[in-house]
Amino acid sequence: MIKPLTVPIRYVKPGGMRIYVPKILVTGPYHAGKTTVVHALSTRAVSVQRRGTTIALDFGHLDYKGFHADLFGTIGQERFDPILEQLGGETLGVILVVDSTDPSSFPRAIEMLHKAKVYGLPIVVFANKQDLPGAIPPEKVRELMNLPEDVPVVGTVATKKINIREGVEELLKLIFKGVGGKG
């Protein structure tokens, strides 16, 4: 039996309410592939880039098997970290994108999770760029990042949309497990 989901609302003064739109945060270090992930998951996405680097938020909309959510891709550079704290507030789940060919960026990825205050929320790690030479396999990424077993690490190739949907499936399992009890 499928349990109905309730729609949270937030009261906004003066005299109104706002329906909560589910939000998924797509974050990770500089040049990990966040923009490509947002575009791979969205039927329509917007990015502001300069010379191939995101200079504002990526925004998209996920419509997956009847589940709808807005996607917010963050900027990977440290000078934009204050934005992470704002975006982490009403997030339903997190996709952490890491460049699996660059283990030196893994500490930054963990730092970004702390700054977004997302611990306790469903998190899936996309070990991206698995098609490139020197890519670290997902289980080794887990080990190097010291991630618990209940955080899925999915090997992805965002440029070819490889395993992107599978990663979303993992995130949705975690989200609905939290909402409905058992996944």
PyMOL commands that set and color helices and strands:
alter all, ss='L'
color gray80, all
select helices_A, chain A and resi 34-41+78-90+103-116+138-145+158-160+164-180
alter helices_A, ss='H'
color red, helices_A
select strands_A, chain A and resi 9-12+16-19+23-27+45-46+49-50+53-54+58-64+67-73+93-99+123-128+153-155
alter strands_A, ss='S'
color yellow, strands_A
deselect
rebuild
show_as cartoon
